[in-house]
């Protein structure tokens, strides 16, 4: 499952320590102004080596457009995107060749495929998300033409909701050879009602699946989320008034279909599993071992997941928007078929 979407389809490819990573976008509408310079700012927000709070691995993450754009406009044909890996240091992982890293996909990949790429996790590495961001940038550019925007931000780090203390929480963990997690919020504004399909194509289900597909995401809330379980129906229902609603506990989605309000989402991000604190593990033969993961890693992956979450949400919204337009073409004036 390296492909997502129905009308706006994206396939990502590549590994952390391979020659390159990238994506193929199929189904992008023609006539959209697009260049590598339009995509690059999205990638710059995700790329490593930008501060002492993220991995020191430095990559320019410069995107190249291989196809699907002519004279600055999308043609409607597949858009090929590639990002070269420039500073991979595979030797950092030589001591992990026969060891499974706790908290990583090493063991499950090996048990599924009978082989794994030990160099930074290969396909399971967070570096794979650069292809998602590049593709999501195109989706976001398309959505902007419909006045739809997606904004993510950090709202909690290691249980602390005071933004002034976020950096200190991360530095303290890093200095102790450890890591911390966090909570990200996403707000999607400008969506008209009608996006999403019952029963198995519900918008909240599609968003949840796409966002949970990001490595490190361990929980998701839409609207009031888990707080809904502690509310009365009279509290949770969003009263309707002409032109809208009085509240938004539903998070902008009812019955799996957007209702025109802001779509609000929260994501729980786990601590980075690669830490220098000694941990118990096993080797390929199942023997008990102790592991210390070296290399270049983020002490808090939540920071760099924000643009990835925005990208995945953009891919779902553009896809459901294009799907909805199939219905609109069959409607008669007044909404009758």
C-alpha positions in Angstrom: 0.0 0.0 0.0 2.3 2.7 -1.3 -0.6 4.5 -3.0 -3.3 6.7 -1.5 -6.4 8.3 -3.1 -9.0 7.6 -5.7 -9.3 10.6 -8.0 -6.0 12.3 -6.7 -3.7 9.4 -6.4 -0.2 9.5 -4.9 2.4 6.8 -4.9 5.6 7.4 -2.8 8.9 5.6 -3.3 12.4 5.4 -1.9 14.3 4.7 1.3 16.2 6.8 3.8 19.6 5.7 2.6 18.8 5.0 -1.0 19.6 7.2 -4.0 16.4 9.2 -3.7 12.9 9.5 -2.5 9.9 10.9 -4.2 6.3 10.6 -5.4 4.1 10.2 -8.4 0.9 12.3 -8.4 -1.8 11.1 -10.8 -5.1 12.8 -11.3 -4.0 16.4 -10.6 -6.3 18.7 -12.6 -4.7 20.4 -15.6 -4.0 24.1 -15.8 -2.7 24.6 -12.3 0.3 26.9 -12.1 3.1 24.8 -10.6 6.9 24.8 -10.3 9.5 23.3 -8.1 9.8 26.7 -6.4 6.1 26.4 -5.4 6.7 23.0 -3.7 10.0 23.8 -2.0 8.7 25.9 0.9 6.6 23.0 2.1 9.7 20.7 2.0 11.8 23.3 3.8 9.5 23.2 6.8 10.0 19.4 7.1 13.7 19.0 6.2 16.3 18.0 8.8 19.2 20.0 10.1 17.3 23.3 10.6 18.0 23.8 14.3 19.4 22.1 17.4 16.0 20.7 18.2 15.9 18.3 15.2 18.2 15.7 13.7 21.6 17.2 12.6 21.5 15.3 9.3 21.6 18.0 6.7 19.7 17.5 3.4 18.8 20.3 1.0 15.7 18.3 0.1 15.5 20.1 -3.3 12.6 18.8 -5.3 12.8 18.1 -9.1 9.7 17.9 -11.3 10.3 15.1 -13.8 6.9 15.1 -15.7 3.4 16.4 -15.8 4.2 20.1 -16.0 4.6 22.1 -19.2 5.2 25.8 -19.5 4.5 26.2 -15.8 1.1 24.5 -15.9 0.0 21.0 -14.9 -1.0 18.9 -17.9 -3.3 16.4 -16.2 -0.8 13.6 -16.7 1.3 12.0 -13.9 3.6 14.4 -12.0 6.9 12.8 -11.1 8.7 14.3 -8.1 12.2 13.3 -6.9 14.3 14.4 -4.0 17.9 13.2 -3.9 19.5 11.8 -0.7 22.8 13.7 -0.4 24.2 13.0 3.1 23.3 9.5 4.1 25.8 7.9 6.4 25.0 4.3 6.3 28.0 3.4 8.4 26.2 4.8 11.4 24.0 1.8 11.3 26.6 -1.0 10.8 26.3 -2.0 14.5 22.5 -2.4 14.1 22.7 -4.8 11.2 21.8 -7.8 13.4 19.8 -5.9 16.1 16.2 -4.8 16.3 15.7 -1.3 17.6 12.9 -1.0 20.2 10.0 1.2 19.1 10.9 0.8 15.4 9.5 -1.2 12.6 12.7 -3.3 12.3 11.3 -6.5 13.8 7.9 -6.3 12.2 9.4 -5.6 8.7 11.7 -8.6 9.1 8.9 -10.9 10.3 6.7 -9.8 7.3 9.2 -9.8 4.5 12.1 -11.9 5.8 14.5 -9.1 5.0 14.9 -5.5 6.2 17.0 -2.5 5.3 18.9 -1.7 8.6 20.2 1.6 7.2 18.0 4.1 9.1 15.0 1.9 8.8 14.8 2.0 5.0 11.2 2.5 3.8 10.0 2.8 7.4 12.2 5.8 8.1 10.6 9.2 8.7 12.6 10.4 5.7 9.9 8.7 3.5 7.6 11.5 4.5 9.4 14.0 2.2 7.6 12.4 -0.8 4.3 12.9 1.0 5.0 16.5 1.7 6.0 17.2 -1.9 2.7 15.6 -3.2 0.7 17.3 -0.4 2.1 20.6 -1.5 0.5 20.2 -4.9 -2.8 19.3 -3.2 -2.5 22.4 -1.0 -1.8 24.6 -4.0 -4.9 23.2 -5.7 -7.0 23.7 -2.6 -5.9 27.3 -2.3 -7.8 27.9 -5.5 -10.9 26.9 -3.7 -10.0 29.0 -0.6 -9.4 25.9 1.5 -6.5 26.0 3.9 -4.9 23.6 6.3 -2.9 24.8 9.3 -1.1 22.6 11.9 0.7 23.5 15.1 2.2 22.0 18.2 -0.1 22.3 21.2 1.7 20.1 23.7 5.2 18.7 24.3 5.7 15.9 26.8 2.5 16.9 28.6 3.3 20.6 28.7 0.9 22.9 26.9 2.9 26.1 27.6 4.6 27.0 24.2 7.3 28.9 26.1 8.4 25.6 27.6 8.4 23.4 24.5 12.0 23.9 23.6 13.2 23.3 27.1 11.3 20.0 27.3 13.0 18.8 24.1 16.5 20.0 25.2 16.2 18.4 28.6 15.2 15.0 27.0 18.0 15.2 24.4 20.6 16.0 27.0 19.6 13.0 29.0 19.9 10.7 25.9 16.1 10.4 25.7 13.2 11.8 23.6 9.7 13.2 24.1 6.4 13.2 22.2 3.7 15.8 21.7 0.3 16.7 20.4 -0.4 18.4 17.1 -3.6 20.2 16.1 -4.9 20.5 12.5 -7.6 23.0 11.4 -9.0 22.7 7.9 -11.0 25.8 6.9 -13.0 26.7 3.8 -14.5 23.2 3.2 -18.0 23.3 1.9 -20.5 20.7 3.1 -20.7 17.4 1.2 -17.2 16.0 1.2 -16.9 12.3 2.1 -18.9 9.2 1.2 -20.9 6.8 3.4 -20.3 4.1 4.5 -16.7 3.1 4.1 -15.6 6.4 2.6 -16.4 8.6 5.5 -14.3 11.8 5.6 -13.3 11.3 9.2 -12.3 7.7 8.5 -10.2 8.7 5.5 -8.5 11.5 7.4 -7.9 9.2 10.4 -6.4 6.5 8.1 -4.1 8.9 6.3 -2.9 10.6 9.5 -2.4 7.4 11.4 -0.4 6.2 8.4 2.3 8.7 9.4 5.1 7.0 11.4 4.9 8.1 15.1 1.2 9.0 15.2 -0.4 6.9 17.9 -3.8 8.6 18.4 -6.3 10.9 16.7 -9.2 13.0 17.9 -11.7 14.7 15.6 -13.8 17.5 17.1 -14.3 16.9 20.9 -12.7 13.4 20.4 -12.4 11.4 23.6 -14.1 14.1 25.6 -17.3 13.2 23.9 -17.3 10.0 25.9 -17.7 12.1 29.1 -20.5 14.3 27.8 -24.3 14.2 27.7 -25.9 14.2 24.3 -27.4 17.6 25.1 -23.8 18.9 25.6 -22.2 17.2 22.6 -24.9 17.9 19.9 -24.2 21.0 17.8 -27.4 23.0 17.7 -28.3 24.2 14.2 -29.2 27.8 13.3 -29.9 29.4 9.9 -26.6 29.4 8.1 -24.6 27.2 10.5 -24.2 25.7 14.0 -23.8 27.1 17.5 -20.9 24.8 18.4 -18.5 22.4 16.7 -18.1 19.2 18.8 -18.4 17.2 15.7 -15.3 18.7 14.3 -16.8 19.7 11.1 -17.9 16.2 10.1 -21.3 14.5 10.5 -22.2 11.1 9.3 -18.8 11.0 7.6 -19.6 14.1 5.5 -18.3 17.6 6.0 -20.9 20.1 7.3 -19.2 23.3 6.3 -17.6 24.1 9.7 -13.9 24.0 10.4 -12.6 20.5 10.5 -10.6 20.1 13.7 -8.2 17.3 14.5 -5.6 16.4 17.2 -2.8 13.9 16.8 -0.8 12.2 19.5 2.8 11.7 18.5 5.0 9.2 20.3 8.6 9.9 21.5 11.3 9.3 19.0 12.3 5.6 19.5 15.9 6.2 18.5 17.6 7.2 21.8 21.1 6.8 23.3 19.8 5.3 26.5 20.6 1.6 26.8 17.6 -0.6 26.0 16.9 -4.4 26.0 16.4 -6.0 22.6 17.1 -9.2 20.6 19.3 -10.0 17.6 18.3 -11.8 14.4 18.6 -15.2 16.1 16.4 -14.1 19.1 19.3 -13.8 21.6 18.9 -11.1 24.3 21.1 -8.0 23.7 21.5 -4.5 24.9 21.3 -1.7 22.3 22.4 2.0 22.2 21.1 3.7 19.1 23.6 6.2 17.8 23.4 8.3 14.6 21.5 11.5 13.9 18.0 11.6 15.3 15.2 14.0 16.3 14.7 14.3 20.1 11.1 15.1 19.3 9.6 14.1 15.9 6.4 16.0 16.6 8.1 19.2 15.3 8.7 17.9 11.9 5.5 15.9 11.6 3.4 19.1 11.5 4.0 19.7 7.7 3.5 16.0 7.1 0.1 16.0 8.8 -0.9 19.1 6.8 0.2 17.3 3.6 -1.8 14.1 4.3 -4.9 16.1 5.2 -4.5 18.1 2.0 -4.3 14.8 0.0 -7.6 13.6 1.5 -9.4 16.8 1.1 -8.5 17.3 -2.6 -9.4 13.7 -3.3 -12.8 13.9 -1.7 -13.4 17.3 -3.4 -12.7 15.8 -6.8 -14.9 12.8 -5.9 -17.7 15.2 -4.9 -17.5 17.0 -8.2 -18.5 13.8 -9.9 -21.8 14.1 -8.2 -22.2 17.8 -8.9 -22.0 17.3 -12.7 -25.2 15.2 -12.6 -27.2 17.6 -10.5 -29.9 19.7 -12.1 -30.5 23.3 -10.9 -32.1 23.2 -7.5 -30.3 20.1 -6.5 -32.6 17.5 -8.3 -31.1 14.7 -10.3 
